[in-house]
Amino acid sequence: MQENCLYLRKSRLDLEAEAHGEGDTLARHERLLLEVAKRNHLEVTKIYREIVSGETIASRPVMQQLLQEVEQGVWSGVLVVEVERLARGDTIDQGIVAQAFKYSGTKIYTPQKVYDPTNEFDEEYFEFGLFMSRREYKTINRRLVQGRVAASKEGKFASGSTPYGYERVRVESGKGWTLRPVEEQAEVVRLIFRLYTEGEEGPDGELHPIGSSAIAVRLRRLGILSPTGSRVWSSRTVTKILSNPVYVGKIRWGERRTKKVSKDGKIVSKRFQVPIEEQLIVPGLHPAIVDEDVYNKAAEIMARKGPAPVPYTCTLTNPLAGLVICGKCGRAMQLRSHPRWPTIRCPNHFCDNVGLKYSVIEERLLQSLSGWLSEYRLNWSDSGPDSDAEQIAAIEKAIRRSQSDTEKLRVQLNRTYDLLEQGVYDTATFLDRSKSLADRISAAEASTSSLTAELEEIRLRAASKKNIIPKVEKLLEVYSALPTPQAKNDMLKEVLEKVVYVREKRGTKNGPFDNFELTLYPKLPPSGQ
């Protein structure tokens, strides 16, 4: 039996329609496409739902999975509301989609037309539809940008994130948004400008200037929450506040731009700073928090200091980077370099998780990994590949049974239309009967979907069982001989998701160093750990 699938994705217009109360778009499209499936007598076995909205295929993980299966010939046809939902990216993305369907012979079903990519005329019509979709996307995006620029020129706030010290509110007369000071945060902004431009009084009674790093430390000690809601302030956050003209009642647009570049054969987006003379800076509708003289003085001080120096190298020095996680606050532990005593510690100044010598943690990690491997080998030999094969066979049988039940229910649903036409059912009976069958079909489809997900998880777990043992064995064998911290880090990340570290108390001068806990999380599906 030929299998087909549904692909559902929201467009920007759909999101706007939902905001105006027009209901869930994906549910409406799903019903529409199931009607198309019935009309064309198609067996639908899977529904793809793209939750995220992205311009390119690279930003749409569900679309990537669908294309991979289309290339492998898994699907006879794909049902979509319109071909434009498949690709709205650049010419390369459109070519990838067109070729995947063409060379696999996968048909595309829409409510208006059935596209056969192997047919010359359908292929041209399909490619033209993708081209027009891209053109429409660019037009919509251009209008949105023009609207935001126009709003900014009127002094309205049209940016994404609200600056610290303000809250976003509707303009009293007309459309758009403006800013209103949040007095508690506004006082913090004034404090930052005052410390930076005037300094603070020292023991000698004189005012001493304070830099952005010292201000960040001062704010942390005062327990003031940062713009992200945490107790950790950075010098970069302080510098961004000091250089933002919004605090003197102005609106800035175009501070940073995005440029797409080709890197390693892939298109990636990079953000870069726009020169001040090319930015749009106009008087805003919102009130200022600091005086313009104070803001200008801060700008002069920053200009004299110049930009921060760029590090010469970014070579990795910590083999455990990104792996060891603080068990108390959840942040990644960092290596504190020292010629004789390098330590691993939590970067959170308010966390009481005690750090420890790096070599001790590394040695315990390898010991724990070796112990885990021995236990895992034993569990693997006890369960064995046969038990997984039996589970897979049982679930596949259950899926076939569930799919068969679904097909029988669909036949019954189709018969209700005949009975209505023959006068056996009145309208009320027909609606009641069709709703009952539709609910049972939904339950059967949900059962199939759940079983399919369980089957995929068991297959992944079986593959992980098979693959992770030789990987861990190889790591334990060659780890000490690896030439660089980067090589060690790469190999550890192949077998470990993370390592959680907890140490409550410091040891004495000569020990002990075993008063800490390491919890390893190997790279296995959740139920396989």
N, C-alpha and C positions, 0 to 999 in steps of 0.2 A: 504493500500500500504506500502511495506517495505521501510524504509528510510535508506540511507547510507550517509556517509560523507567522505571528503578528509582530510588527515593530511599531511601538507607540512612543512618540516624543512630542513634548510641548514646544511650541514656538513662542516668540516674544509676544505676539498678538494674543496667543492663548492665555498667557499669564495676565495680560491686561484685562482680558475678558473675565477671567476668574475673579480678579480684583473687584469687578463690577457685579459679581454675584451670578455669573452665568453657569456655575456648576463645574464639576471636575471634568477637565478636557479628556484625560486619558480614558476615563470610564465611558464617556460618550463615544470616543473614537473606537474603543474596544467593541461596544455594541454594534456600531456601524460596520466594522470589519467582519464581525461574526456573521452579520447578515450577508455580506459579500461572500463569505466562505460557504454559507448555506446555498446561496444562489448558484455558485459555481461547483457545488458538491465537493468541497475541499475538506480534507482531514487536517485540522489544526491541532498540533501537539505541544506547541510552546508559544508563550507570549513574552516578548522582550519589552521592558519598560525603561526608557531612558529618563532618569530623574534629573540629572544635571543638564544644563543648557550650555552648549559649546559651539564655537564657530567651526572648529576643525575636528577631524576624526580622532586626533591625538588626545583631545579633551573629552571624548565620549567613549568610556570604557565598554558600555553595552554594545555600541556600534562596532567596536573593534572585535568583540566576540562574535557578533553576527557575521561580519565579513569573513572572519576566519572559517566559520562553519559553511558559509556560502562557497568559499574557494574549495573546501573539501567535499562539496557536493552533498552535504547533509540534507539540504532542503530542496524540495521540488519547486516551491514558490514562497514568496514573502509578501504578506499583505500589509499595505501601508496606506494611510489616508490620501497621501499625494507623494509623488516621487521626490518632491523637494525636501521631504522630511529625511531622506536618506543622506543627502550631502548638500551643504550650503557653504562649504569651504572654498578654497581656491581651486585652480584648474587641476593641480596635482591630486587633491582629494577627490574631485569629481571623476578623474581618470581612474583612480583606484577602485571606486565604486562601480563604474561602468565596466571595467575589465573583469572584476570579480563575478558580476552577474553574467557577463557575456561568455566567458570561457567555462563557466560551470553549467551554463544553460538554465539558470534559475530564473523563473518567471516572476514578474512583479504585478500584483493584483491591487488595483485601486477601485474605489466606487465608480469611477468614470471609464476606466480602460484597463485592459490586460496587456502588459508589455512583455513581449518575447524577445530578449536581447539577441537571440540568434537570427531574428528576422531583420533584414537590412533596414526596412522602413521604421520598425519599432525602435531599433537601435538609435536611429537619427532623432526620432521624436523624444526618446528618453534623454539623450545627451542635450537636446535643445531645452528640455524641461529643467535639467540641472543648471544649464547656463543662465536661464531666466531667473531661477531661484537665487543664484549668486548675485545677479544684478539687483534683484529686489532687496536682498539683504544689505547690500552696500548703500542703496538708496535710503532704506530705513535708518541704518546706522548713521549716515551723513546728516539726516534730518534731526536725529536725536542730539548729535554733537552740536549742530547749529543752534538748536533750541537751548542747550545748556550755555553756550557761549553768549547768546542773546540775553538769557536770564542773568548771567554774570555781569554783563555790561550795564544792566539795570540795577546792579547792586544787590541782587538776590544770591542766596547760597545754593549752588547747583552741584557741589562736589559730593563725593560718596560718604566719607566718614566725617562726623561732626568734630571740630577741633575741641581740645580740652579747654574747659572754662566756659563753654557755651552749650546750649541745647537748641535743637532745630525746632522752629515753630512756623506755622503758616503765616503768610503775609496777610495783614488785616484787610486790605482792599486789593483784590485781584488774585491771580494765580501765583504759585511759587512758594519758596521757603526763605526764611531769614533766620537770624540767630538771636538768642536771648541769653544774657549772662547767667551762669549758675554761680551765685555769690561765693559759696564755699570754695569752689574750684578757682574762681576769679581771684580770690585772695592768694591762692598758691601761685598763680601766674604772676601777680604783682610781687610776691616774695622772690620768685626766681629772677625777675628783672632787677629788683632792688639789690639782691646779693651780687648779681653779675656786674652791675654798673657802679654801685657804691661800695660794695664789700661789707665787711662787718668789723666791729671794734675788737681789737686784740688786747692782750694784757697791758700793752704800753699805752692804751687809750687811743691809738691811731686806727684809722680805717684801712683794712687790708683787702685787696680784690680776691674774689673767689671764682675759680673756673667752673666749667660745666660738670666736671667729674666730682669736684668737692660739693657742689650743690646737690648732685644726685645722692651722694652719701648722706648729706644733711637731711634730705627729704625722706630717705629710708629710715634714718634714726628717729625722725619725728613721727613715723608710722603713717605718713600720708600715702594714700593709694595712688598709683600711677594711672595714666590714661587707659591702660588695659585692665585696671581693677586689681592689680597685684601690688605687693608692698615693695617690689623691686623697681627702682628707677635706674636708667642708664644715662650716660653723658650725652648720647645721641638724642634721646628724648628731650632732654633739657635744651640742647642746641636747636632742635626743630621748633620748640616753643619760642625761643629767643629770635628766630629768623622768620617767623610767620607774621605777615602784615595784617592778618585778621584781627590781631589784638589792638590795633590802632584804628579799627573801624573800616578796614579795606577788604575787598574781595580779590583773591588771586586765582587765575585760571591758567592752566598750561604749564605748571611748574615742572612736570615730568612728562615725557612722551614714550610711547612704545614703538620699537622698531623690530621688524622680523628679519632674522638672519639665518643663513644656512650653516649648520654645524653638524659634522659627522653624518651628512646626508639627510638630516632632519631640519625642519623649520622650527626655530625656537624664537620666543619673544623676549626682548631685552628692554629694560627701562633705563632711561638716561636723563640726566638733569638738563633742563633747558636754560640757556643764558638769561639773566635777569631782564635784559633789554628786549627779549622776545616773549616774555610773559605778559599776560593781561592783568594789570593791577589797577582797580578802579575803586572809588568810594562806595562803601556798602550801606545797606539800609540798617545795619545793626550798630549798637553803641560800642564804643571802644572800651577796653579794660585798662590799658596803660596809656600814658601820655606819649605823643609822637616824639618829643625830645628824648625821653627815656629810651624808646625803641631805636632811634637813630644813634644814640650813644652806644647801645649794645651792638649795633651793626658796625660801628667804628672799631670797637674793641675786637670783634671777631675778625674784621678785615686786617687788623694789625697782627693778630696771631696767625692768620692764614689757615689753610686746610690742614687737617690731621695728616701726618705722614703715612704713606701706604706701606704695609709690611713688604719686605723684600721677598720673602718666600712663605708659602702656605703648606710646606711639607709636614705631613702627619708625624707626630712624635709619640702619640699615645696609642699603643696597640688595642687598648680597650675602649677607645673613643666611640661614643654612641651606643655602647653595649651595657655598661654598668649604670644602673638607674638607682637613684636614691629611694629607699623603701619608705621614707617619711613624707617627702614633698613631691616625688615623682620626677624631679629634674635629672638630667644626665650628669653623672659625676665627671669631674675634670681632673687632669693631671697637673699637679703643682711641681714644677721642675726644681731640682736641687742636686748639686754635684754628688752628694753622698746619700741623700734621703728623699728621693722623689715620692710624693704621696698622692693618693686619690682622695678627693674630698668633694663635698657638695658645694656648688657655687652660690647657693642661697644663704645669705648672711643670717637669716632668721631660723635656719634649720639646725636642729641639735644632733643631727646624724654625724657621729665622730669619724673623721677620716683615718686613713691607715696607710702604711708603707705600700708602695705599688707592688713590689716583688712578692709580698705576702699574699695580696689579693690575687695576683696572677697565678701563683703556685696553687692556692686553694681552688681557683677556678678549674685548672687543669686536672687536679685530683678529683673534684666533683664531677667533671665531665667523664673521666675514666670510670668512676663508680656508676654513673648513670648508664654508660655504655654497657657495662657488665650486666646490670639489672635489665636493661632493655633487650639485650641478646637473649636472656632467659625468658622474658615475656614473649619475645618473638618466636622462640622455639616451642613454647607452650601453646601459643595460639596458632602459629604457622600459617602459611599461605592458603592451606586448604579451608580453614575456617572463614577467611575472607571470601574465597571463591563460593562457598556455600551461602554466605550472606548475600553476595551479589546475585547468585542464581535465584534465591528466594525473592529478593526485591524485584528483579526483572520479571519474574512470574506475576508478582502482585501488580506491577505496572501494566503488564499486558491485560490482566483481569480488569483493572480499573479503566483502561482504555476501551476494552470491550463493553463494559457497562455504560461508558459514556456514549459509545456508538449506538447502543440499543435505545438509550434515552433520547438521542437525537432523532432516531427513527420514529419513536413515539411522539416527539414534539412535532415532527412533520405531519404525522397523521392527524393531529388536532386541527390543523388547517383544513384537511379534507373533510373532517367531521363537521366543521363549522360551515363549509360550503354546502355540504349535503343536508344541513338543517338538523343534524343529530344533536349538535351543541348549540345552545343560544349564546349570545355574546358574553353574558356573565359567567356561564359555565366554561366557555372557552378561555376567558381570561384567568379564571381560577386554576384551570387545568394546566394552562401553559406556564403560569407562574410557578406552580408546583414542580413541573418538569424542569423548568429553567433553574430552580433552586437545587434540584437534585443533580443536574448537569454541572452546576457550579461546584457543588460539593465533590462530585467525581473528578472534576478537573483539578480542584485543589488537592485532592488525594494523590492524583497523578503527579502533580507538581512537587508535592512534599516527598513522595517516594523517589522521584527523579533526583531531587536535591540530596536525599539521603544516599542514593546510589553513587552520585558523584563524589560525595564526601568519603565513602568507603573506598572508592577507587583511588582517591588522592591519598588516603591514609595508607593503603596498601603500597602505593608507589613510594611514599615517604619511608615506610618501614624498610623497604628494599634498598633505598638510596642513601639514607642517612647513616647507616652503620659503616659502610666503607669510607664515607666522608669523615666521620669522627675518628676512625682508626687512622686514616691518613694524617689528620691534623695532629693527633697525639704523637705520631711517629716523627713528623718533620718540623713541628712548631719551633723547637729550640734552635733549629738550624736555619730558619727563615732569615733572609738578610736584612729586611727593613720592617719597621713598625707597620707600614702600610700593608705589606704582604701578610703579616700576622692578623691585622684587623680584617682584611678581606676574607681570610680563611675562617676566622671565628664567626663572621657574619653569615657564612654559608650554612652554618649548623645551629646558630643561636639567634633567637629573636631578641632576647635581652637577658640581663643578669641583675637581679634585685639585691642591693646591698643594705644591710642594717647593722649598725654598731652603737650600742647605747652608752658605753662608758670607755674612757681611756684606760690603757694598761699602765703598769708601773714603769719605771725607768728601763728595766731590763726585761719587761714582758708583763703579762702574757699578750700574745698577738692573736690568740684564737677566740677572743670574745666578740666574734662577729658572725653574721649569717649571710650566706650567698644562696639565692634561689635561682636555679637555671630554668630557662624556658626554651627548649629545643624547637626547631622549626618543623612542627608537625601540625596537622589539622587539630582543632580543639579537642575532639573526643579521642584523639590518638595520643595525647600526652601522657 
